[in-house]
Amino acid sequence: MRSAFCFSYIASFLKLIFGWLRNLWETMMKRGREQAAERSDAKSDGNSFHQTETGAGVGDDDKGKVLACSTTTTSQNLPSVYEYFANGTELRGLVAQNRVFTLNGREIRIISGAMHYFRVHPAQWRDRLRKLRAMGANAVETYVPWNLHEFRKGEFDFGNGTNDLSEFLDVRTYIQTAQEEDLLVLIRPGPYICTEWDFGGLPSWLQRDPNMKVRENNQPYLDRVKIYLDNFLPQVADLQFTRGGPIIAIQIENEYGAFSPRSSEYLQFVRDLYNQHGFNESLHFTSDNSFGGSGMEGSLPGVLQTANFQNSPTNLFNQLRQVQPDMPTMAMEFWAGWFNHWGDAKQGGTTPEFMASVLEEILGPWNGSVNFYMFHGGTNYGFMAGGNTRGDPPYIDADVTSYDYDAPLSEAGDYTRKYDLAAELIDMYENPKLRKPQRPAESNKAAYPTLGLQRYLTYSDVIERIPSSSKFQLERPVSMENLPMNGDSGQSFGYIIYRKNVFIAPNDDSSFRGSWPRDVGFLLVDGELVQDGSDLWINSIKEFPLTVTQAGNHTVDLLVEPLTRVNYGTAGDFIQQKGIAPIHQSKIEINGEEVTNVEVIAAEFSNAWVKQLSGFSAVGNDTTIRAPVLLQSSFDISGEPADTWLDMSRWSKGIVFVNGFNIGRYWNVGPQQNLYVAAPLLKTGENIITIFEQVQPHTEIVFSDTPNLGEPPSSA
């Protein structure tokens, strides 16, 4: 009886204590929300160094003002990140031992957010980074896309090139801007980066080599990896923390434990290259979402392992503890939301409350460090969105253009409920307390007036304007990657057309059969679509009658659109050529005979090519417009441009250019229904919208001042 009474007494006492703690927690959370609201109300205050007098975000022209103003904060008497950690003349780098991180000898809990410079317009970098620091983070993480920095084999672009996304590639300036905004930096150069990015960041031209085996201990691959890293690493080596910069850690490969076959020799090769370029001064780490077997499948001895997950951190952290009992726990990818494939029923992601509950488990019971993946997702501009394989037709799931990711900061840089909850929890667990800036104002938004269709180029007009250097007469069809163009790099993106002139007579039972085009096939006879567009031809075998009204030679075109090169999987998934690729059993047959002596046309749709297009026909009241077609309309902006969205919900499938810049794909299967147009892509005065519609155009171009990414996520 006494033991039962004691147990009952203790249980009652514990219940009282837990109730008191719960009430204290709820009070603190309520006060945190009130303070966040107060800060939000004050974000347009004149003391906020995030706004110019006109309310515009800080850009390159304001850099001199930023450092002078950056002492205006919500906590004047606290030190900044660099004042606290970068004291002394001989700086010591990040160390992981005794279950904690130390930086320059001082304990640090890393609170980082993923934000990729190649997904965010450079004019918006500073604004987004400052919002990250204002949330309470002390670091930013970024991948490095090999396929952009070496778009053509042997030609490196770090912001000084003429490629579609060259303006986005000044990674050095991005890292320096992060330091100016009081953030440390984690970099992940790959060579493979996954990140829902075409081919996981690997250059498509690697597939021209029949002996190439990516992500393996394969000499042709290692040779190209060395050339890439020999060019990239010197760009940023002097920006390491130990040399006065912000870089504290660098990742070796990416989620290698999920790849097969694995090679520790390959990982060591990458690590040795890091060391050769002086990155032995920064912490090396790997990240994985499982740690089975010996727990070392995706890593190397002596390298910090970190975890990737959306939920249940205790499960993976327990696995990590068994593998590296004395190391600190860190979620290198805490999936704060999720991405979307075209055709998904609703927007991917998690509820804010679910995200907060997982974050608290990381920061509280595990005293862990965290990198929000993503903090700010940005946009998959151009043709760069990645995808995944699937076991049933159409065998591929391509990612949407928006990389909003249901992240704490939206695609347009707006605050969300997740941002508020994350800021509250970070503030609770922050140690030491450091100075943070006020929250910058959100950007101005506008729904510009609806535009009618003003001018157009027919499909035949478009083909005529493709340069002769992109047209080839070949014995047999080849994939995009194997075309003899772009300095031994082939064609990476755009569309590819296989053209054959054939004698066809009415009612002669002529037929066309196409096998496994990668990925979407459009059959045209004399420039007219044979399909009605109701059932897209994706990664399958289809046969069509070739029907004409007059006997004679007719032009038969197979237009192929690659949806993506998948970014995740095992070795077999990374063998992926596009167009008509014999390696994938792709072929074209007319009247039962395989087509030879074919003209192959590379329609790259580069920004530079679109900008110089001319000779459009005017759209009149009696004009009949048939897809595929290139449409263009202009409109004027008075004053400073604002962020906007193009509502593509009544269009079918295609790509959009704003002032000659490819803002990405649209597709009416959803869930994404409109495309984000960042204000820096617009200008005061005339602006031009160019749309390549592949199936069925709408009759007008509609703007919106709010995004439409589909039905929001309702649960984890």
C-alpha positions as CSV (number, residue, x, y, z in Angstrom):
1,M,0.0,0.0,0.0
2,R,2.8,2.4,0.9
3,S,4.6,1.8,-2.4
4,A,1.3,2.3,-4.3
5,F,0.6,5.5,-2.3
6,C,4.1,6.8,-3.0
7,F,3.7,6.0,-6.7
8,S,0.4,7.9,-6.7
9,Y,1.9,10.8,-4.9
10,I,4.9,11.0,-7.2
11,A,2.6,10.7,-10.3
12,S,0.4,13.5,-9.0
13,F,3.5,15.7,-8.3
14,L,4.9,15.0,-11.8
15,K,1.5,15.8,-13.3
16,L,1.6,19.1,-11.5
17,I,5.1,19.9,-12.6
18,F,4.3,19.0,-16.3
19,G,1.2,21.1,-16.2
20,W,3.2,24.0,-14.9
21,L,5.8,23.5,-17.6
22,R,3.1,23.3,-20.3
23,N,1.5,26.5,-19.1
24,L,4.9,28.2,-19.1
25,W,5.6,26.9,-22.6
26,E,2.3,28.2,-23.9
27,T,2.9,31.6,-22.3
28,M,6.3,31.8,-23.9
29,M,5.0,30.8,-27.3
30,K,2.2,33.4,-27.0
31,R,4.6,36.1,-26.0
32,G,6.9,35.0,-28.9
33,R,4.1,35.3,-31.4
34,E,3.2,38.8,-30.0
35,Q,6.8,39.9,-30.3
36,A,7.0,38.5,-33.9
37,A,3.8,40.5,-34.7
38,E,5.3,43.6,-33.2
39,R,8.5,43.1,-35.2
40,S,6.4,42.5,-38.3
41,D,4.5,45.8,-37.7
42,A,7.7,47.6,-37.2
43,K,9.3,46.2,-40.4
44,S,8.5,49.3,-42.4
45,D,9.8,51.6,-39.6
46,G,12.4,54.1,-40.8
47,N,15.0,52.4,-38.6
48,S,14.8,49.2,-40.7
49,F,17.9,49.0,-42.8
50,H,16.1,46.6,-45.2
51,Q,14.3,49.3,-47.1
52,T,15.3,52.2,-49.1
53,E,13.2,55.3,-48.9
54,T,11.0,54.0,-51.7
55,G,10.5,50.7,-50.0
56,A,12.5,48.7,-52.5
57,G,14.9,45.9,-51.4
58,V,18.6,46.6,-50.9
59,G,20.5,45.9,-54.1
60,D,24.1,46.2,-55.3
61,D,23.9,50.0,-55.4
62,D,23.2,50.0,-51.6
63,K,26.1,47.8,-50.5
64,G,28.0,50.8,-49.1
65,K,25.0,51.8,-47.1
66,V,24.3,48.3,-45.7
67,L,27.3,47.9,-43.6
68,A,27.0,51.4,-42.2
69,C,23.3,50.7,-41.3
70,S,23.6,47.2,-40.1
71,T,24.0,48.2,-36.5
72,T,20.3,49.1,-36.4
73,T,18.8,46.0,-34.8
74,T,16.3,44.8,-32.4
75,S,19.0,44.0,-29.8
76,Q,21.6,46.7,-29.8
77,N,23.8,45.5,-27.0
78,L,24.3,42.0,-28.3
79,P,27.3,40.9,-30.4
80,S,26.9,39.9,-34.1
81,V,27.8,36.4,-35.3
82,Y,31.2,37.6,-36.4
83,E,31.9,39.8,-33.4
84,Y,31.3,36.8,-31.2
85,F,33.0,34.0,-33.2
86,A,35.6,35.8,-35.3
87,N,37.6,37.4,-32.4
88,G,41.3,37.1,-32.4
89,T,44.0,37.1,-35.0
90,E,44.4,33.4,-35.7
91,L,41.0,32.0,-36.4
92,R,40.3,28.4,-35.8
93,G,37.7,26.6,-38.0
94,L,34.7,24.5,-37.2
95,V,35.4,21.5,-35.0
96,A,33.0,18.6,-34.2
97,Q,33.8,16.7,-31.1
98,N,32.5,15.8,-27.6
99,R,29.0,16.0,-29.1
100,V,29.2,19.7,-29.8
101,F,30.5,22.1,-32.5
102,T,33.0,24.7,-31.7
103,L,34.0,27.6,-34.0
104,N,37.2,29.5,-33.1
105,G,37.1,27.6,-29.8
106,R,33.6,28.7,-28.9
107,E,30.6,26.4,-28.8
108,I,28.1,27.0,-31.6
109,R,24.8,25.5,-32.5
110,I,24.5,25.8,-36.2
111,I,21.1,27.2,-37.3
112,S,21.3,27.3,-41.1
113,G,18.9,27.7,-44.0
114,A,19.2,26.4,-47.5
115,M,19.1,29.0,-50.2
116,H,20.6,28.4,-53.6
117,Y,22.1,31.3,-55.5
118,F,21.2,29.8,-58.8
119,R,17.5,29.8,-58.0
120,V,17.2,33.4,-56.8
121,H,17.7,36.5,-58.8
122,P,21.0,38.2,-57.7
123,A,19.2,41.4,-57.1
124,Q,17.2,39.5,-54.4
125,W,20.1,37.7,-52.7
126,R,20.7,40.3,-50.0
127,D,17.0,40.6,-49.1
128,R,16.6,36.9,-48.7
129,L,19.8,36.5,-46.8
130,R,18.8,39.2,-44.4
131,K,15.5,37.6,-43.8
132,L,17.3,34.4,-42.9
133,R,19.5,36.2,-40.4
134,A,16.4,38.0,-39.0
135,M,14.8,34.6,-38.3
136,G,17.7,33.8,-36.1
137,A,19.8,31.6,-38.3
138,N,23.6,32.0,-38.2
139,A,24.4,30.3,-41.5
140,V,23.3,29.8,-45.0
141,E,23.8,26.6,-47.0
142,T,24.0,26.3,-50.8
143,Y,24.7,23.6,-53.4
144,V,26.9,24.3,-56.4
145,P,25.6,23.2,-59.8
146,W,28.3,21.8,-62.0
147,N,26.0,21.7,-65.0
148,L,25.7,25.5,-64.9
149,H,29.3,26.4,-64.1
150,E,30.6,24.1,-66.9
151,F,27.6,24.4,-69.2
152,R,29.8,23.6,-72.2
153,K,32.7,21.1,-71.7
154,G,35.8,22.9,-70.7
155,E,34.2,26.4,-70.5
156,F,33.7,27.7,-67.0
157,D,31.2,30.4,-66.0
158,F,31.3,32.0,-62.6
159,G,29.1,34.9,-63.5
160,N,31.0,36.2,-66.5
161,G,29.6,34.1,-69.2
162,T,26.9,34.4,-71.9
163,N,24.7,31.5,-70.9
164,D,21.0,31.7,-69.9
165,L,21.7,31.8,-66.2
166,S,25.2,33.4,-66.2
167,E,23.9,36.4,-64.2
168,F,23.1,34.0,-61.4
169,L,26.5,32.3,-61.2
170,D,28.7,34.7,-59.3
171,V,29.0,32.4,-56.4
172,R,31.9,34.3,-54.9
173,T,29.8,37.5,-54.6
174,Y,26.9,35.4,-53.1
175,I,29.2,34.0,-50.4
176,Q,30.6,37.5,-49.6
177,T,27.1,38.9,-49.4
178,A,26.2,36.2,-46.9
179,Q,29.1,37.4,-44.7
180,E,28.0,41.0,-45.0
181,E,24.6,39.9,-43.8
182,D,26.3,38.2,-40.7
183,L,25.9,34.7,-41.9
184,L,28.3,31.8,-42.0
185,V,28.3,29.5,-45.0
186,L,28.0,25.8,-45.7
187,I,28.8,24.8,-49.3
188,R,28.0,21.6,-51.1
189,P,29.9,21.4,-54.4
190,G,28.8,17.9,-55.2
191,P,29.9,16.9,-57.8
192,Y,26.4,15.4,-57.6
193,I,23.8,17.6,-55.8
194,C,20.3,16.0,-56.4
195,T,18.2,19.1,-55.3
196,E,15.4,18.5,-57.8
197,W,17.8,19.9,-60.4
198,D,18.3,18.5,-63.9
199,F,20.6,15.5,-63.8
200,G,21.3,16.2,-60.2
201,G,23.6,19.0,-61.2
202,L,25.8,16.8,-63.5
203,P,26.5,18.2,-67.0
204,S,24.5,16.4,-69.7
205,W,27.5,16.2,-71.9
206,L,29.0,13.6,-69.6
207,Q,26.8,11.1,-71.4
208,R,28.6,11.5,-74.7
209,D,31.3,9.3,-73.4
210,P,30.1,5.6,-73.7
211,N,32.6,4.6,-71.0
212,M,31.3,7.2,-68.5
213,K,29.9,6.0,-65.2
214,V,28.9,8.9,-63.0
215,R,29.3,8.9,-59.2
216,E,31.6,5.8,-59.4
217,N,35.3,5.2,-59.2
218,N,35.4,5.5,-63.0
219,Q,38.4,7.2,-64.6
220,P,36.6,9.2,-67.3
221,Y,34.3,10.5,-64.6
222,L,37.1,11.2,-62.1
223,D,39.0,13.1,-64.8
224,R,36.1,15.5,-65.4
225,V,35.4,15.8,-61.6
226,K,39.0,16.9,-61.1
227,I,38.7,19.5,-63.9
228,Y,35.5,20.9,-62.4
229,L,36.8,21.1,-58.8
230,D,40.2,22.4,-59.9
231,N,38.3,25.3,-61.4
232,F,35.6,25.8,-58.8
233,L,37.5,25.5,-55.5
234,P,40.0,28.3,-56.2
235,Q,37.1,30.6,-56.7
236,V,36.1,30.4,-53.0
237,A,39.1,28.9,-51.1
238,D,40.1,32.2,-49.6
239,L,36.6,32.7,-48.3
240,Q,37.0,30.1,-45.6
241,F,36.4,31.2,-42.0
242,T,40.1,30.5,-41.1
243,R,41.1,33.1,-43.7
244,G,38.6,35.8,-42.7
245,G,35.7,34.6,-44.8
246,P,32.4,32.9,-44.0
247,I,32.8,29.2,-45.2
248,I,32.9,26.8,-42.2
249,A,32.1,23.5,-43.8
250,I,32.1,21.6,-47.1
251,Q,30.2,18.5,-48.1
252,I,31.6,15.5,-49.9
253,E,29.3,14.2,-52.6
254,N,25.6,14.0,-51.6
255,E,23.3,11.3,-50.1
256,Y,25.8,8.8,-51.4
257,G,24.5,6.1,-49.1
258,A,21.4,5.9,-51.3
259,F,23.4,5.3,-54.4
260,S,24.5,2.0,-55.8
261,P,27.2,0.8,-56.5
262,R,29.1,2.9,-54.0
263,S,32.8,3.5,-53.9
264,S,34.8,4.8,-51.0
265,E,37.7,5.4,-53.4
266,Y,35.6,7.9,-55.2
267,L,34.6,9.7,-52.0
268,Q,38.3,9.8,-51.0
269,F,39.2,11.2,-54.4
270,V,36.8,14.1,-53.9
271,R,38.1,14.7,-50.3
272,D,41.7,14.7,-51.5
273,L,40.8,17.4,-54.1
274,Y,39.3,19.5,-51.3
275,N,42.5,19.2,-49.3
276,Q,44.7,19.9,-52.3
277,H,42.9,23.2,-52.7
278,G,43.2,24.2,-49.0
279,F,39.8,23.0,-47.8
280,N,41.4,20.9,-45.0
281,E,40.8,24.2,-43.0
282,S,37.1,23.6,-43.1
283,L,35.0,20.8,-41.7
284,H,34.2,18.0,-44.1
285,F,30.8,16.3,-43.8
286,T,28.4,14.0,-45.6
287,S,24.6,13.8,-45.4
288,D,22.3,10.8,-45.8
289,N,18.7,9.7,-45.0
290,S,19.7,6.2,-43.7
291,F,22.6,4.7,-41.9
292,G,22.2,0.9,-42.3
293,G,24.9,-1.7,-42.2
294,S,28.2,-0.4,-40.9
295,G,26.7,3.1,-41.1
296,M,29.6,4.2,-43.3
297,E,28.2,3.4,-46.8
298,G,27.8,7.1,-47.7
299,S,30.8,8.5,-45.9
300,L,34.4,8.1,-44.9
301,P,36.2,7.5,-41.6
302,G,36.9,10.8,-39.9
303,V,34.2,12.7,-41.8
304,L,31.2,14.1,-39.9
305,Q,27.9,12.4,-40.9
306,T,24.6,14.3,-40.8
307,A,21.0,13.3,-41.4
308,N,18.3,14.3,-43.9
309,F,14.6,13.8,-42.9
310,Q,11.2,15.4,-42.7
311,N,10.0,13.7,-39.5
312,S,11.0,11.3,-36.7
313,P,14.5,12.8,-36.0
314,T,15.1,10.5,-33.0
315,N,15.2,7.5,-35.3
316,L,18.0,8.8,-37.5
317,F,19.8,10.5,-34.7
318,N,19.9,7.3,-32.7
319,Q,21.5,5.6,-35.8
320,L,24.0,8.3,-36.0
321,R,24.9,8.0,-32.4
322,Q,25.7,4.4,-32.9
323,V,28.0,5.2,-35.8
324,Q,29.7,8.3,-34.3
325,P,28.9,8.4,-30.6
326,D,31.1,11.4,-29.8
327,M,29.9,13.7,-32.7
328,P,27.3,16.4,-32.5
329,T,23.9,15.7,-34.1
330,M,22.9,17.7,-37.1
331,A,20.0,17.7,-39.6
332,M,21.8,18.8,-42.7
333,E,18.4,18.6,-44.5
334,F,15.5,19.2,-42.3
335,W,12.8,19.0,-45.0
336,A,10.7,22.0,-43.9
337,G,8.4,21.4,-46.8
338,W,8.5,19.4,-50.0
339,F,8.6,19.7,-53.8
340,N,6.0,18.9,-56.4
341,H,5.8,16.9,-59.6
342,W,3.6,17.9,-62.5
343,G,0.2,16.2,-62.0
344,D,0.3,16.0,-58.2
345,A,-3.1,16.5,-56.6
346,K,-2.0,19.3,-54.4
347,Q,1.0,21.3,-53.2
348,G,3.7,19.3,-51.4
349,G,4.8,20.2,-47.9
350,T,3.8,20.0,-44.2
351,T,1.6,22.0,-41.9
352,P,3.4,24.7,-39.9
353,E,2.6,23.1,-36.6
354,F,4.1,19.8,-37.8
355,M,7.3,21.5,-38.9
356,A,7.5,23.2,-35.6
357,S,7.1,20.0,-33.6
358,V,9.9,18.3,-35.5
359,L,12.2,21.4,-35.1
360,E,11.6,21.5,-31.4
361,E,12.6,17.8,-31.2
362,I,15.8,18.6,-33.0
363,L,16.7,21.6,-30.9
364,G,15.4,20.4,-27.5
365,P,15.9,16.8,-26.6
366,W,18.7,16.3,-29.1
367,N,20.4,19.7,-28.6
368,G,21.0,19.4,-32.3
369,S,22.0,21.7,-35.1
370,V,19.8,22.2,-38.1
371,N,19.8,23.3,-41.7
372,F,16.3,24.2,-43.0
373,Y,15.9,22.5,-46.4
374,M,14.6,24.8,-47.8
375,F,14.6,28.1,-46.0
376,H,13.9,29.8,-49.3
377,G,13.4,27.6,-52.4
378,G,13.2,30.1,-55.2
379,T,12.5,29.0,-58.8
380,N,13.6,26.3,-61.3
381,Y,14.3,28.8,-64.1
382,G,14.5,27.7,-67.7
383,F,14.7,24.0,-68.3
384,M,16.5,23.2,-65.1
385,A,13.8,21.4,-63.0
386,G,14.7,17.9,-62.1
387,G,12.5,14.8,-61.6
388,N,12.2,11.2,-60.4
389,T,11.8,7.8,-62.1
390,R,8.7,5.8,-61.5
391,G,7.9,2.1,-62.2
392,D,4.8,2.7,-64.3
393,P,3.9,4.9,-67.3
394,P,5.0,7.5,-68.0
395,Y,8.1,6.3,-66.1
396,I,9.1,9.8,-65.1
397,D,7.8,12.4,-62.7
398,A,9.0,15.8,-63.7
399,D,9.3,18.6,-61.1
400,V,7.3,21.8,-61.4
401,T,8.9,25.2,-62.1
402,S,8.3,26.7,-58.7
403,Y,10.7,25.6,-56.0
404,D,8.6,27.3,-53.3
405,Y,9.0,24.0,-51.3
406,D,6.4,25.2,-48.8
407,A,9.4,26.7,-47.1
408,P,9.5,29.3,-44.3
409,L,10.1,32.0,-46.9
410,S,8.0,31.8,-50.0
411,E,9.1,31.8,-53.6
412,A,8.5,35.5,-53.7
413,G,10.4,36.1,-50.4
414,D,7.3,36.5,-48.2
415,Y,7.0,35.5,-44.6
416,T,4.9,32.5,-43.7
417,R,3.5,30.9,-40.5
418,K,6.5,28.5,-40.7
419,Y,8.9,31.5,-40.5
420,D,7.2,32.8,-37.4
421,L,7.2,29.5,-35.6
422,A,10.8,28.8,-36.6
423,A,11.8,32.2,-35.3
424,E,10.1,31.6,-32.0
425,L,11.8,28.3,-31.4
426,I,15.2,29.5,-32.5
427,D,14.9,32.4,-30.1
428,M,14.1,30.0,-27.3
429,Y,17.0,27.7,-27.9
430,E,19.6,30.3,-29.1
431,N,22.8,30.2,-27.1
432,P,24.6,32.6,-27.0
433,K,22.1,35.4,-27.7
434,L,23.3,37.3,-30.8
435,R,22.2,40.5,-32.5
436,K,19.7,40.1,-35.2
437,P,18.4,42.6,-37.8
438,Q,14.8,43.7,-38.0
439,R,12.7,41.8,-40.6
440,P,12.8,43.4,-44.0
441,A,9.6,44.5,-45.7
442,E,8.0,42.2,-48.1
443,S,8.1,43.1,-51.8
444,N,5.4,45.1,-53.6
445,K,3.1,42.9,-55.7
446,A,1.0,43.9,-58.8
447,A,-1.5,42.3,-61.1
448,Y,-0.7,44.1,-64.4
449,P,-3.5,44.6,-66.9
450,T,-4.5,41.6,-69.1
451,L,-2.9,41.5,-72.5
452,G,-4.3,40.3,-75.8
453,L,-2.2,38.3,-78.1
454,Q,-0.4,40.8,-80.3
455,R,2.0,38.9,-82.7
456,Y,3.1,35.4,-83.5
457,L,5.5,33.1,-85.3
458,T,4.1,29.8,-86.7
459,Y,5.9,26.5,-86.1
460,S,7.4,26.8,-89.6
461,D,8.6,30.3,-88.9
462,V,10.3,29.1,-85.7
463,I,12.1,26.3,-87.6
464,E,13.3,28.8,-90.3
465,R,14.9,31.0,-87.6
466,I,16.9,28.2,-86.0
467,P,20.5,28.7,-87.2
468,S,22.0,26.3,-89.7
469,S,24.7,25.4,-87.1
470,S,21.9,23.7,-85.2
471,K,20.6,21.6,-88.1
472,F,22.2,18.3,-89.1
473,Q,21.7,15.7,-91.8
474,L,22.5,12.3,-90.2
475,E,22.4,8.7,-91.2
476,R,20.3,7.8,-88.2
477,P,18.6,9.7,-85.4
478,V,20.8,10.4,-82.3
479,S,20.0,11.8,-78.9
480,M,20.3,15.5,-78.0
481,E,23.5,14.8,-76.0
482,N,25.2,13.2,-79.0
483,L,24.6,16.0,-81.6
484,P,27.8,17.4,-83.0
485,M,27.4,20.9,-81.5
486,N,28.4,23.3,-78.7
487,G,32.1,22.4,-78.7
488,D,31.7,18.6,-78.2
489,S,29.0,19.2,-75.6
490,G,25.9,18.3,-77.7
491,Q,22.5,19.8,-76.9
492,S,21.6,20.1,-73.2
493,F,18.2,21.7,-73.2
494,G,15.3,22.9,-75.3
495,Y,13.5,20.7,-77.9
496,I,14.8,18.4,-80.7
497,I,13.1,17.8,-84.0
498,Y,13.5,14.7,-86.3
499,R,12.4,15.6,-89.9
500,K,11.9,13.4,-92.8
501,N,10.4,14.2,-96.3
502,V,8.1,11.4,-97.4
503,F,5.9,10.8,-100.4
504,I,2.3,10.4,-99.1
505,A,-0.9,10.1,-101.1
506,P,-4.5,10.3,-99.8
507,N,-5.8,6.9,-98.6
508,D,-2.5,5.1,-99.1
509,D,-2.5,3.8,-95.5
510,S,0.8,5.5,-94.7
511,S,1.7,5.4,-91.0
512,F,4.1,6.6,-88.5
513,R,5.3,4.6,-85.5
514,G,7.5,6.1,-82.7
515,S,9.1,4.1,-80.0
516,W,10.1,5.6,-76.6
517,P,10.8,9.2,-77.4
518,R,12.4,10.8,-74.3
519,D,10.1,12.3,-73.1
520,V,7.1,13.9,-74.8
521,G,6.5,13.4,-78.6
522,F,4.5,15.7,-80.9
523,L,3.9,14.5,-84.5
524,L,3.5,17.1,-87.2
525,V,2.8,16.8,-90.9
526,D,3.6,19.9,-92.9
527,G,3.8,21.9,-89.7
528,E,0.3,20.8,-88.4
529,L,-0.1,18.7,-85.2
530,V,-1.5,15.3,-85.9
531,Q,-2.5,14.8,-82.2
532,D,-5.3,16.7,-80.6
533,G,-3.5,17.3,-77.4
534,S,-6.0,15.5,-75.1
535,D,-3.6,12.6,-74.5
536,L,0.1,13.5,-74.5
537,W,2.5,11.0,-75.9
538,I,5.0,10.4,-73.1
539,N,7.7,7.7,-73.0
540,S,5.7,5.1,-74.9
541,I,5.1,3.5,-78.3
542,K,2.5,5.2,-80.5
543,E,1.3,4.7,-84.1
544,F,-0.5,7.4,-86.2
545,P,-2.0,7.4,-89.7
546,L,-0.3,9.9,-92.0
547,T,-3.3,11.6,-93.6
548,V,-3.0,14.2,-96.3
549,T,-5.4,15.7,-98.9
550,Q,-2.9,15.8,-101.8
551,A,-0.4,13.4,-103.1
552,G,3.3,14.5,-103.0
553,N,6.3,15.0,-100.7
554,H,5.3,15.9,-97.2
555,T,7.4,17.0,-94.2
556,V,7.0,14.6,-91.2
557,D,8.4,16.0,-88.0
558,L,8.7,14.4,-84.6
559,L,9.2,17.2,-82.1
560,V,10.5,15.8,-78.8
561,E,10.4,17.7,-75.5
562,P,12.6,16.4,-72.7
563,L,10.8,16.8,-69.4
564,T,13.9,16.5,-67.3
565,R,16.9,14.3,-66.5
566,V,16.1,12.6,-63.2
567,N,18.2,13.8,-60.3
568,Y,18.0,10.8,-57.9
569,G,18.5,7.1,-58.1
570,T,21.0,4.3,-58.6
571,A,23.5,3.9,-61.4
572,G,21.0,2.8,-64.0
573,D,18.8,5.8,-63.4
574,F,21.6,8.1,-64.4
575,I,21.9,6.7,-67.9
576,Q,19.4,9.0,-69.5
577,Q,19.7,10.5,-73.0
578,K,16.9,12.6,-74.5
579,G,15.1,12.7,-77.8
580,I,15.4,9.6,-80.0
581,A,18.1,7.7,-78.0
582,P,19.1,4.3,-79.3
583,I,20.5,3.5,-75.9
584,H,16.8,3.5,-74.7
585,Q,15.5,1.6,-77.7
586,S,14.0,4.7,-79.2
587,K,13.3,4.7,-82.9
588,I,11.2,6.1,-85.7
589,E,9.4,4.0,-88.4
590,I,7.4,5.1,-91.4
591,N,5.4,2.5,-93.2
592,G,7.1,-0.2,-91.2
593,E,10.7,0.8,-92.1
594,E,13.1,2.5,-89.6
595,V,13.8,6.0,-90.7
596,T,17.4,6.8,-91.9
597,N,18.9,9.8,-93.6
598,V,17.1,12.2,-91.2
599,E,17.4,15.9,-90.6
600,V,17.9,16.6,-86.9
601,I,17.1,20.2,-85.7
602,A,18.2,21.4,-82.2
603,A,15.7,24.0,-81.0
604,E,17.6,25.1,-77.9
605,F,15.3,28.2,-77.2
606,S,18.2,30.0,-75.6
607,N,17.5,33.4,-74.1
608,A,19.8,35.1,-76.6
609,W,18.0,33.5,-79.5
610,V,14.6,34.5,-78.3
611,K,15.7,38.1,-77.7
612,Q,16.8,38.5,-81.3
613,L,13.7,37.0,-83.0
614,S,11.9,39.2,-85.5
615,G,9.5,39.1,-88.4
616,F,6.4,38.3,-86.2
617,S,3.0,38.4,-87.9
618,A,0.3,40.6,-86.2
619,V,-2.7,38.8,-84.6
620,G,-5.9,40.1,-86.1
621,N,-9.5,39.4,-85.4
622,D,-9.7,36.7,-88.1
623,T,-6.3,35.1,-87.3
624,T,-6.4,31.4,-86.6
625,I,-3.5,30.4,-84.3
626,R,-2.5,26.8,-84.2
627,A,0.1,25.2,-81.9
628,P,3.0,24.7,-81.7
629,V,3.3,28.5,-81.9
630,L,5.4,31.3,-80.5
631,L,3.3,34.2,-79.2
632,Q,4.4,37.6,-78.1
633,S,2.8,40.6,-76.4
634,S,4.2,43.9,-74.9
635,F,3.1,46.1,-72.1
636,D,4.4,49.2,-70.3
637,I,5.3,49.7,-66.6
638,S,5.4,53.2,-65.2
639,G,7.4,53.5,-62.0
640,E,9.3,50.8,-60.2
641,P,8.3,47.2,-61.3
642,A,6.7,44.9,-58.8
643,D,6.7,41.2,-58.3
644,T,3.9,39.5,-60.3
645,W,2.7,36.1,-61.5
646,L,1.5,35.0,-64.9
647,D,-1.7,33.0,-64.7
648,M,-1.2,30.1,-67.1
649,S,-4.2,28.0,-65.9
650,R,-6.0,28.3,-69.3
651,W,-3.0,27.6,-71.4
652,S,-1.9,24.0,-72.1
653,K,1.8,23.3,-72.1
654,G,4.9,25.3,-72.9
655,I,7.5,27.8,-71.7
656,V,7.5,31.6,-71.0
657,F,10.1,34.3,-71.5
658,V,10.0,37.7,-69.8
659,N,12.1,40.2,-71.6
660,G,14.0,37.3,-73.2
661,F,14.6,35.4,-69.9
662,N,13.1,31.9,-69.6
663,I,11.1,31.9,-66.4
664,G,10.2,28.2,-66.8
665,R,7.6,25.7,-67.9
666,Y,3.9,25.7,-67.4
667,W,1.5,22.7,-67.8
668,N,-2.2,22.6,-67.1
669,V,-2.0,19.3,-65.3
670,G,-1.0,21.4,-62.2
671,P,-0.8,21.7,-59.4
672,Q,1.2,24.9,-60.2
673,Q,-1.1,27.2,-62.2
674,N,1.0,30.4,-62.4
675,L,4.6,31.4,-62.9
676,Y,6.5,33.8,-60.6
677,V,7.9,36.9,-62.3
678,A,10.5,38.5,-60.0
679,A,10.5,42.3,-60.2
680,P,14.2,42.5,-61.3
681,L,13.2,40.7,-64.5
682,L,10.9,43.6,-65.4
683,K,11.8,47.2,-66.2
684,T,10.3,50.6,-66.3
685,G,8.9,51.1,-69.8
686,E,8.2,48.4,-72.4
687,N,8.3,44.7,-71.3
688,I,7.9,41.7,-73.6
689,I,6.2,38.4,-72.8
690,T,7.0,35.5,-75.2
691,I,5.2,32.2,-74.9
692,F,6.0,29.0,-76.8
693,E,2.7,27.0,-76.6
694,Q,3.0,23.4,-77.7
695,V,-0.7,22.2,-77.6
696,Q,-3.4,24.8,-77.5
697,P,-3.0,28.6,-76.8
698,H,-5.3,30.7,-74.7
699,T,-6.5,34.0,-76.1
700,E,-5.0,36.4,-73.5
701,I,-2.2,36.8,-71.0
702,V,-3.4,37.3,-67.4
703,F,-1.4,38.6,-64.5
704,S,-2.0,38.0,-60.8
705,D,-0.7,39.5,-57.6
706,T,-0.8,36.2,-55.7
707,P,0.7,32.8,-56.4
708,N,-1.3,29.7,-57.2
709,L,0.7,26.6,-56.5
710,G,-2.3,24.3,-56.0
711,E,-4.2,23.2,-52.9
712,P,-2.1,23.7,-49.8
713,P,-0.7,20.7,-47.9
714,S,-3.1,19.6,-45.2
715,S,-0.9,17.3,-43.2
716,A,2.6,15.9,-42.8
